[in-house]
Amino acid sequence: MISLVIVLPLVVGLTTLALRNRLVNRVALIGSSLLFMCIAVLQWLGIDWTWLPDWLVMYFKFDGIGLFFFSIMAIVLVGVAFYSLFYFKEHSLKARQESVYIAEILAFVVAMAGVILATNLALLWVFIEATTLTSALLIYFEKKKSSLEATWKYIYICSVGIALAFVGIIMLSIGSESIGSLFLADLYGHASEINPVWLKLSFAFLFVGLGTKIGVAPIHAWLPDAHSEAPSPVSALLSGTLLNSAFLGLLRVQEILIRANLQTFSNVILILTGFLSLLVSAVYMLRVKNYKRMLAYSSVENMGIMFIGIGLGQPGLFAAMLQTLAHSLSKTSLFLTSGNILHDYGTKKIDEVRGLLKKDPVTGWIWIASFLSIVGIPPFPIFFSKFFIIRAFWLDGESWLAIVFFLFIVIVTFGMGSAVFKMAFGESGGDSVKSARPSVYAYTPQIALLIILVIVGLNMPQQVHELLDRAAAFLSNNPGIWARAAGK
């Protein structure tokens, strides 16, 4: 199964580059996305096989939390693949350009899959660096001056972050000299033998390095530029899957600290960073002028919420996993829909988009529904994940933090809602508005994602619940917020 994830998409990507045929391009893109979805389903059913040699198989593995993040990536990829058919038509791409786009997408997805499945910390670092290089090509795909600036900013900031993460791995290897391995299973099994000073220093460097890729404040500077300048389907992948893969890398490091009984140290950092991300999002959400940048700051907010959930320990783990799932699908829907709006109006400025419901009713209602999903209006799942996190604060006797958390959520919701409803209602923009409506491929992925979210929110299927439970169980021996760890 691993061979189909890591090897086959690269072969398909190279084939599209060689043939440069429209039919081959579409079969490669849609087929690869459905392949990833099928692999996820087979893993749910416990069916697995591989054609890789034993020495290579030991470096890649599906575990409970890895399958959870891989499944999210597969769902997002299917939506992006079908939406890309509209993107090709909208931009009148030639067969050669389509081939390049698909090859870059598949290389990017393989890099993220490598992060998710890697069993060795050094190998995980290599694939995270690969996600930077492959996604940079996609950010610059439209070859505009603004996208070039965003790409270089992204490469520079993330490369510095990845370098710091590498220093963290070196520190961890020094502290775990007696173990003599960077395989995650060995680090988990012998975490108590790792020098605590080196482990804390390692976590600090890895936190900053991986946090840069995750996009939490104050190391999020690349994210608004990259998300706003990339093609809309690429923005959906960046927000819905790239941030998750780096987040999973940090969770694997967090597990080492938990096994070493040093989670008090990491919990404080996670929760403080989470609240700082909420603060930054709340401030910028009230003043943002570009709707794609608005969605980017929403990603900063949601990653902050996930950090808080993880930092809360046992009461917040399920909430953090549910937040991860709901954010990825909701934000994918929002970014894809932003591509429709850009098609209709030819601008990313909020003030220049009015009367969306009159101009393009389907896009308008999807835009509103996706907004309701991302801010957590019932029955969408983010309502429940935020409720569980607030409940976790109360259970830990930190009700004042619950109040602060709720206040930030209200501010972000107000700022984002003001922009969304201004764009949806009112008179249309007149001459700047294009007359042709998007094709069916511009609507169906978002509608499908929203249906999935409603189903999960109203009556979560047992299979989804088990998947969330297995992911949350990865950090299940985390005792909670620092107050509990301190003995309150």
Secondary structure as a PSIPRED ss2 file (coil, helix, strand):
# PSIPRED VFORMAT (PSIPRED V4.0)

   1 M C   1.000  0.000  0.000
   2 I H   0.000  1.000  0.000
   3 S H   0.000  1.000  0.000
   4 L H   0.000  1.000  0.000
   5 V H   0.000  1.000  0.000
   6 I H   0.000  1.000  0.000
   7 V C   1.000  0.000  0.000
   8 L H   0.000  1.000  0.000
   9 P H   0.000  1.000  0.000
  10 L H   0.000  1.000  0.000
  11 V H   0.000  1.000  0.000
  12 V H   0.000  1.000  0.000
  13 G H   0.000  1.000  0.000
  14 L H   0.000  1.000  0.000
  15 T H   0.000  1.000  0.000
  16 T H   0.000  1.000  0.000
  17 L H   0.000  1.000  0.000
  18 A H   0.000  1.000  0.000
  19 L H   0.000  1.000  0.000
  20 R C   1.000  0.000  0.000
  21 N C   1.000  0.000  0.000
  22 R H   0.000  1.000  0.000
  23 L H   0.000  1.000  0.000
  24 V H   0.000  1.000  0.000
  25 N H   0.000  1.000  0.000
  26 R H   0.000  1.000  0.000
  27 V H   0.000  1.000  0.000
  28 A H   0.000  1.000  0.000
  29 L H   0.000  1.000  0.000
  30 I H   0.000  1.000  0.000
  31 G H   0.000  1.000  0.000
  32 S H   0.000  1.000  0.000
  33 S H   0.000  1.000  0.000
  34 L H   0.000  1.000  0.000
  35 L H   0.000  1.000  0.000
  36 F H   0.000  1.000  0.000
  37 M H   0.000  1.000  0.000
  38 C H   0.000  1.000  0.000
  39 I H   0.000  1.000  0.000
  40 A H   0.000  1.000  0.000
  41 V H   0.000  1.000  0.000
  42 L H   0.000  1.000  0.000
  43 Q H   0.000  1.000  0.000
  44 W H   0.000  1.000  0.000
  45 L C   1.000  0.000  0.000
  46 G C   1.000  0.000  0.000
  47 I C   1.000  0.000  0.000
  48 D C   1.000  0.000  0.000
  49 W C   1.000  0.000  0.000
  50 T C   1.000  0.000  0.000
  51 W C   1.000  0.000  0.000
  52 L C   1.000  0.000  0.000
  53 P C   1.000  0.000  0.000
  54 D H   0.000  1.000  0.000
  55 W H   0.000  1.000  0.000
  56 L H   0.000  1.000  0.000
  57 V H   0.000  1.000  0.000
  58 M C   1.000  0.000  0.000
  59 Y C   1.000  0.000  0.000
  60 F E   0.000  0.000  1.000
  61 K C   1.000  0.000  0.000
  62 F C   1.000  0.000  0.000
  63 D C   1.000  0.000  0.000
  64 G H   0.000  1.000  0.000
  65 I H   0.000  1.000  0.000
  66 G H   0.000  1.000  0.000
  67 L H   0.000  1.000  0.000
  68 F H   0.000  1.000  0.000
  69 F H   0.000  1.000  0.000
  70 F H   0.000  1.000  0.000
  71 S H   0.000  1.000  0.000
  72 I H   0.000  1.000  0.000
  73 M H   0.000  1.000  0.000
  74 A H   0.000  1.000  0.000
  75 I H   0.000  1.000  0.000
  76 V H   0.000  1.000  0.000
  77 L H   0.000  1.000  0.000
  78 V H   0.000  1.000  0.000
  79 G H   0.000  1.000  0.000
  80 V H   0.000  1.000  0.000
  81 A H   0.000  1.000  0.000
  82 F H   0.000  1.000  0.000
  83 Y H   0.000  1.000  0.000
  84 S H   0.000  1.000  0.000
  85 L H   0.000  1.000  0.000
  86 F H   0.000  1.000  0.000
  87 Y H   0.000  1.000  0.000
  88 F H   0.000  1.000  0.000
  89 K H   0.000  1.000  0.000
  90 E H   0.000  1.000  0.000
  91 H C   1.000  0.000  0.000
  92 S C   1.000  0.000  0.000
  93 L C   1.000  0.000  0.000
  94 K C   1.000  0.000  0.000
  95 A H   0.000  1.000  0.000
  96 R H   0.000  1.000  0.000
  97 Q H   0.000  1.000  0.000
  98 E H   0.000  1.000  0.000
  99 S H   0.000  1.000  0.000
 100 V H   0.000  1.000  0.000
 101 Y H   0.000  1.000  0.000
 102 I H   0.000  1.000  0.000
 103 A H   0.000  1.000  0.000
 104 E H   0.000  1.000  0.000
 105 I H   0.000  1.000  0.000
 106 L H   0.000  1.000  0.000
 107 A H   0.000  1.000  0.000
 108 F H   0.000  1.000  0.000
 109 V H   0.000  1.000  0.000
 110 V H   0.000  1.000  0.000
 111 A H   0.000  1.000  0.000
 112 M H   0.000  1.000  0.000
 113 A H   0.000  1.000  0.000
 114 G H   0.000  1.000  0.000
 115 V H   0.000  1.000  0.000
 116 I H   0.000  1.000  0.000
 117 L H   0.000  1.000  0.000
 118 A E   0.000  0.000  1.000
 119 T C   1.000  0.000  0.000
 120 N E   0.000  0.000  1.000
 121 L H   0.000  1.000  0.000
 122 A H   0.000  1.000  0.000
 123 L H   0.000  1.000  0.000
 124 L H   0.000  1.000  0.000
 125 W H   0.000  1.000  0.000
 126 V H   0.000  1.000  0.000
 127 F H   0.000  1.000  0.000
 128 I H   0.000  1.000  0.000
 129 E H   0.000  1.000  0.000
 130 A H   0.000  1.000  0.000
 131 T H   0.000  1.000  0.000
 132 T H   0.000  1.000  0.000
 133 L H   0.000  1.000  0.000
 134 T H   0.000  1.000  0.000
 135 S H   0.000  1.000  0.000
 136 A H   0.000  1.000  0.000
 137 L H   0.000  1.000  0.000
 138 L H   0.000  1.000  0.000
 139 I H   0.000  1.000  0.000
 140 Y C   1.000  0.000  0.000
 141 F C   1.000  0.000  0.000
 142 E C   1.000  0.000  0.000
 143 K C   1.000  0.000  0.000
 144 K C   1.000  0.000  0.000
 145 K H   0.000  1.000  0.000
 146 S H   0.000  1.000  0.000
 147 S H   0.000  1.000  0.000
 148 L H   0.000  1.000  0.000
 149 E H   0.000  1.000  0.000
 150 A H   0.000  1.000  0.000
 151 T H   0.000  1.000  0.000
 152 W H   0.000  1.000  0.000
 153 K H   0.000  1.000  0.000
 154 Y H   0.000  1.000  0.000
 155 I H   0.000  1.000  0.000
 156 Y H   0.000  1.000  0.000
 157 I H   0.000  1.000  0.000
 158 C H   0.000  1.000  0.000
 159 S H   0.000  1.000  0.000
 160 V H   0.000  1.000  0.000
 161 G H   0.000  1.000  0.000
 162 I H   0.000  1.000  0.000
 163 A H   0.000  1.000  0.000
 164 L H   0.000  1.000  0.000
 165 A H   0.000  1.000  0.000
 166 F H   0.000  1.000  0.000
 167 V H   0.000  1.000  0.000
 168 G H   0.000  1.000  0.000
 169 I H   0.000  1.000  0.000
 170 I H   0.000  1.000  0.000
 171 M H   0.000  1.000  0.000
 172 L H   0.000  1.000  0.000
 173 S H   0.000  1.000  0.000
 174 I H   0.000  1.000  0.000
 175 G H   0.000  1.000  0.000
 176 S C   1.000  0.000  0.000
 177 E C   1.000  0.000  0.000
 178 S C   1.000  0.000  0.000
 179 I C   1.000  0.000  0.000
 180 G C   1.000  0.000  0.000
 181 S C   1.000  0.000  0.000
 182 L C   1.000  0.000  0.000
 183 F E   0.000  0.000  1.000
 184 L H   0.000  1.000  0.000
 185 A H   0.000  1.000  0.000
 186 D H   0.000  1.000  0.000
 187 L H   0.000  1.000  0.000
 188 Y H   0.000  1.000  0.000
 189 G H   0.000  1.000  0.000
 190 H C   1.000  0.000  0.000
 191 A H   0.000  1.000  0.000
 192 S H   0.000  1.000  0.000
 193 E H   0.000  1.000  0.000
 194 I C   1.000  0.000  0.000
 195 N C   1.000  0.000  0.000
 196 P H   0.000  1.000  0.000
 197 V H   0.000  1.000  0.000
 198 W H   0.000  1.000  0.000
 199 L H   0.000  1.000  0.000
 200 K H   0.000  1.000  0.000
 201 L H   0.000  1.000  0.000
 202 S H   0.000  1.000  0.000
 203 F H   0.000  1.000  0.000
 204 A H   0.000  1.000  0.000
 205 F H   0.000  1.000  0.000
 206 L H   0.000  1.000  0.000
 207 F H   0.000  1.000  0.000
 208 V H   0.000  1.000  0.000
 209 G H   0.000  1.000  0.000
 210 L H   0.000  1.000  0.000
 211 G H   0.000  1.000  0.000
 212 T H   0.000  1.000  0.000
 213 K H   0.000  1.000  0.000
 214 I H   0.000  1.000  0.000
 215 G C   1.000  0.000  0.000
 216 V C   1.000  0.000  0.000
 217 A C   1.000  0.000  0.000
 218 P C   1.000  0.000  0.000
 219 I C   1.000  0.000  0.000
 220 H C   1.000  0.000  0.000
 221 A C   1.000  0.000  0.000
 222 W H   0.000  1.000  0.000
 223 L H   0.000  1.000  0.000
 224 P H   0.000  1.000  0.000
 225 D H   0.000  1.000  0.000
 226 A H   0.000  1.000  0.000
 227 H H   0.000  1.000  0.000
 228 S H   0.000  1.000  0.000
 229 E H   0.000  1.000  0.000
 230 A C   1.000  0.000  0.000
 231 P C   1.000  0.000  0.000
 232 S H   0.000  1.000  0.000
 233 P H   0.000  1.000  0.000
 234 V H   0.000  1.000  0.000
 235 S H   0.000  1.000  0.000
 236 A H   0.000  1.000  0.000
 237 L H   0.000  1.000  0.000
 238 L H   0.000  1.000  0.000
 239 S H   0.000  1.000  0.000
 240 G H   0.000  1.000  0.000
 241 T H   0.000  1.000  0.000
 242 L H   0.000  1.000  0.000
 243 L H   0.000  1.000  0.000
 244 N H   0.000  1.000  0.000
 245 S H   0.000  1.000  0.000
 246 A H   0.000  1.000  0.000
 247 F H   0.000  1.000  0.000
 248 L H   0.000  1.000  0.000
 249 G H   0.000  1.000  0.000
 250 L H   0.000  1.000  0.000
 251 L H   0.000  1.000  0.000
 252 R H   0.000  1.000  0.000
 253 V H   0.000  1.000  0.000
 254 Q H   0.000  1.000  0.000
 255 E H   0.000  1.000  0.000
 256 I H   0.000  1.000  0.000
 257 L H   0.000  1.000  0.000
 258 I H   0.000  1.000  0.000
 259 R H   0.000  1.000  0.000
 260 A C   1.000  0.000  0.000
 261 N C   1.000  0.000  0.000
 262 L C   1.000  0.000  0.000
 263 Q H   0.000  1.000  0.000
 264 T H   0.000  1.000  0.000
 265 F H   0.000  1.000  0.000
 266 S H   0.000  1.000  0.000
 267 N H   0.000  1.000  0.000
 268 V H   0.000  1.000  0.000
 269 I H   0.000  1.000  0.000
 270 L H   0.000  1.000  0.000
 271 I H   0.000  1.000  0.000
 272 L H   0.000  1.000  0.000
 273 T H   0.000  1.000  0.000
 274 G H   0.000  1.000  0.000
 275 F H   0.000  1.000  0.000
 276 L H   0.000  1.000  0.000
 277 S H   0.000  1.000  0.000
 278 L H   0.000  1.000  0.000
 279 L H   0.000  1.000  0.000
 280 V H   0.000  1.000  0.000
 281 S H   0.000  1.000  0.000
 282 A H   0.000  1.000  0.000
 283 V H   0.000  1.000  0.000
 284 Y H   0.000  1.000  0.000
 285 M H   0.000  1.000  0.000
 286 L C   1.000  0.000  0.000
 287 R C   1.000  0.000  0.000
 288 V C   1.000  0.000  0.000
 289 K C   1.000  0.000  0.000
 290 N E   0.000  0.000  1.000
 291 Y H   0.000  1.000  0.000
 292 K H   0.000  1.000  0.000
 293 R H   0.000  1.000  0.000
 294 M H   0.000  1.000  0.000
 295 L H   0.000  1.000  0.000
 296 A H   0.000  1.000  0.000
 297 Y H   0.000  1.000  0.000
 298 S H   0.000  1.000  0.000
 299 S H   0.000  1.000  0.000
 300 V H   0.000  1.000  0.000
 301 E H   0.000  1.000  0.000
 302 N H   0.000  1.000  0.000
 303 M H   0.000  1.000  0.000
 304 G H   0.000  1.000  0.000
 305 I H   0.000  1.000  0.000
 306 M H   0.000  1.000  0.000
 307 F H   0.000  1.000  0.000
 308 I H   0.000  1.000  0.000
 309 G H   0.000  1.000  0.000
 310 I H   0.000  1.000  0.000
 311 G H   0.000  1.000  0.000
 312 L C   1.000  0.000  0.000
 313 G C   1.000  0.000  0.000
 314 Q H   0.000  1.000  0.000
 315 P H   0.000  1.000  0.000
 316 G H   0.000  1.000  0.000
 317 L H   0.000  1.000  0.000
 318 F H   0.000  1.000  0.000
 319 A H   0.000  1.000  0.000
 320 A H   0.000  1.000  0.000
 321 M H   0.000  1.000  0.000
 322 L H   0.000  1.000  0.000
 323 Q H   0.000  1.000  0.000
 324 T H   0.000  1.000  0.000
 325 L H   0.000  1.000  0.000
 326 A H   0.000  1.000  0.000
 327 H H   0.000  1.000  0.000
 328 S H   0.000  1.000  0.000
 329 L H   0.000  1.000  0.000
 330 S H   0.000  1.000  0.000
 331 K H   0.000  1.000  0.000
 332 T H   0.000  1.000  0.000
 333 S H   0.000  1.000  0.000
 334 L H   0.000  1.000  0.000
 335 F H   0.000  1.000  0.000
 336 L H   0.000  1.000  0.000
 337 T H   0.000  1.000  0.000
 338 S H   0.000  1.000  0.000
 339 G H   0.000  1.000  0.000
 340 N H   0.000  1.000  0.000
 341 I H   0.000  1.000  0.000
 342 L H   0.000  1.000  0.000
 343 H H   0.000  1.000  0.000
 344 D H   0.000  1.000  0.000
 345 Y H   0.000  1.000  0.000
 346 G C   1.000  0.000  0.000
 347 T C   1.000  0.000  0.000
 348 K C   1.000  0.000  0.000
 349 K E   0.000  0.000  1.000
 350 I H   0.000  1.000  0.000
 351 D H   0.000  1.000  0.000
 352 E H   0.000  1.000  0.000
 353 V C   1.000  0.000  0.000
 354 R C   1.000  0.000  0.000
 355 G C   1.000  0.000  0.000
 356 L H   0.000  1.000  0.000
 357 L H   0.000  1.000  0.000
 358 K H   0.000  1.000  0.000
 359 K H   0.000  1.000  0.000
 360 D C   1.000  0.000  0.000
 361 P H   0.000  1.000  0.000
 362 V H   0.000  1.000  0.000
 363 T H   0.000  1.000  0.000
 364 G H   0.000  1.000  0.000
 365 W H   0.000  1.000  0.000
 366 I H   0.000  1.000  0.000
 367 W H   0.000  1.000  0.000
 368 I H   0.000  1.000  0.000
 369 A H   0.000  1.000  0.000
 370 S H   0.000  1.000  0.000
 371 F H   0.000  1.000  0.000
 372 L H   0.000  1.000  0.000
 373 S H   0.000  1.000  0.000
 374 I H   0.000  1.000  0.000
 375 V H   0.000  1.000  0.000
 376 G C   1.000  0.000  0.000
 377 I C   1.000  0.000  0.000
 378 P C   1.000  0.000  0.000
 379 P C   1.000  0.000  0.000
 380 F C   1.000  0.000  0.000
 381 P H   0.000  1.000  0.000
 382 I H   0.000  1.000  0.000
 383 F H   0.000  1.000  0.000
 384 F H   0.000  1.000  0.000
 385 S H   0.000  1.000  0.000
 386 K H   0.000  1.000  0.000
 387 F H   0.000  1.000  0.000
 388 F H   0.000  1.000  0.000
 389 I H   0.000  1.000  0.000
 390 I H   0.000  1.000  0.000
 391 R H   0.000  1.000  0.000
 392 A H   0.000  1.000  0.000
 393 F H   0.000  1.000  0.000
 394 W H   0.000  1.000  0.000
 395 L H   0.000  1.000  0.000
 396 D C   1.000  0.000  0.000
 397 G C   1.000  0.000  0.000
 398 E C   1.000  0.000  0.000
 399 S H   0.000  1.000  0.000
 400 W H   0.000  1.000  0.000
 401 L H   0.000  1.000  0.000
 402 A H   0.000  1.000  0.000
 403 I H   0.000  1.000  0.000
 404 V H   0.000  1.000  0.000
 405 F H   0.000  1.000  0.000
 406 F H   0.000  1.000  0.000
 407 L H   0.000  1.000  0.000
 408 F H   0.000  1.000  0.000
 409 I H   0.000  1.000  0.000
 410 V H   0.000  1.000  0.000
 411 I H   0.000  1.000  0.000
 412 V H   0.000  1.000  0.000
 413 T H   0.000  1.000  0.000
 414 F H   0.000  1.000  0.000
 415 G H   0.000  1.000  0.000
 416 M H   0.000  1.000  0.000
 417 G H   0.000  1.000  0.000
 418 S H   0.000  1.000  0.000
 419 A H   0.000  1.000  0.000
 420 V H   0.000  1.000  0.000
 421 F H   0.000  1.000  0.000
 422 K H   0.000  1.000  0.000
 423 M H   0.000  1.000  0.000
 424 A H   0.000  1.000  0.000
 425 F C   1.000  0.000  0.000
 426 G C   1.000  0.000  0.000
 427 E C   1.000  0.000  0.000
 428 S C   1.000  0.000  0.000
 429 G C   1.000  0.000  0.000
 430 G H   0.000  1.000  0.000
 431 D H   0.000  1.000  0.000
 432 S H   0.000  1.000  0.000
 433 V C   1.000  0.000  0.000
 434 K C   1.000  0.000  0.000
 435 S C   1.000  0.000  0.000
 436 A C   1.000  0.000  0.000
 437 R C   1.000  0.000  0.000
 438 P C   1.000  0.000  0.000
 439 S C   1.000  0.000  0.000
 440 V H   0.000  1.000  0.000
 441 Y H   0.000  1.000  0.000
 442 A H   0.000  1.000  0.000
 443 Y C   1.000  0.000  0.000
 444 T H   0.000  1.000  0.000
 445 P H   0.000  1.000  0.000
 446 Q H   0.000  1.000  0.000
 447 I H   0.000  1.000  0.000
 448 A H   0.000  1.000  0.000
 449 L H   0.000  1.000  0.000
 450 L H   0.000  1.000  0.000
 451 I H   0.000  1.000  0.000
 452 I H   0.000  1.000  0.000
 453 L H   0.000  1.000  0.000
 454 V H   0.000  1.000  0.000
 455 I H   0.000  1.000  0.000
 456 V H   0.000  1.000  0.000
 457 G H   0.000  1.000  0.000
 458 L H   0.000  1.000  0.000
 459 N C   1.000  0.000  0.000
 460 M C   1.000  0.000  0.000
 461 P C   1.000  0.000  0.000
 462 Q H   0.000  1.000  0.000
 463 Q H   0.000  1.000  0.000
 464 V H   0.000  1.000  0.000
 465 H H   0.000  1.000  0.000
 466 E H   0.000  1.000  0.000
 467 L H   0.000  1.000  0.000
 468 L H   0.000  1.000  0.000
 469 D H   0.000  1.000  0.000
 470 R H   0.000  1.000  0.000
 471 A H   0.000  1.000  0.000
 472 A H   0.000  1.000  0.000
 473 A H   0.000  1.000  0.000
 474 F H   0.000  1.000  0.000
 475 L H   0.000  1.000  0.000
 476 S C   1.000  0.000  0.000
 477 N C   1.000  0.000  0.000
 478 N C   1.000  0.000  0.000
 479 P C   1.000  0.000  0.000
 480 G C   1.000  0.000  0.000
 481 I C   1.000  0.000  0.000
 482 W H   0.000  1.000  0.000
 483 A H   0.000  1.000  0.000
 484 R H   0.000  1.000  0.000
 485 A H   0.000  1.000  0.000
 486 A C   1.000  0.000  0.000
 487 G C   1.000  0.000  0.000
 488 K C   1.000  0.000  0.000
